[in-house]
């Protein structure tokens, strides 16, 4: 008979590391399953569900030398894993392949699998988000996941994370898409929910190639009808 132990870690890497270590030593769990929310990167929409395939520490950063007065710049930053070895390449922890297979077997066809960026930081800077997304293939960030994977690795415990997307600073979404209604030469029409007004609306995504030729007032009148 298997026992399910549900724990709330609280926010931050130390909280998660402390909890995961305690649980590992006291209960010797079969696996770790981490559920929570992330800030989405790229084109991942609010409300999406992401199966985490692996995890990187986005707060373990080294900046190259610069003279006084040069300011700080992301161009001099790189992610590292600080250790006694010469190789400081970032350590990326992977979710257990069997657990991923189980998660995918019960998932929708449009489920997202991606890399989690994790660290004690709440990042809302566009350039930093794009750096992590483009250079390190991060699809979203949280503040606890890496600590769980690190402890799980130390105790040789299979682990996986599944995350819900709470927001996306790049998309800055006002609407939550419900379903596609139709499409045409000018764009795609969606049934959506206005998140602030809590009401259903119709949204049209205009194609880039016709964006400059669209009469926005006319389009709005058509959608109202």
Buried (B, 14 or more C-beta within 10 A) or exposed (E): EEEEEEEEBEEBBEBBBBBBBEBBEEEEBEEBBBEBEBBBBBEBBBBBBBBBBBBBBBBBBEEEEEEEEEEEEBEEBBBBBEEEEEEBEBBBBBBBEEBBEEBEEEBEEEBBBBBBBBBBBEBEEEEBBBBBBEEBBBBBBBBBBBBBBBBBEEBEBBBBBBBBBBBBBBBEBBBBBBEEBEEEEBBBBBBBBEBEEEEEBBBBEBEEEEEEEBEEEEBEEEEEE
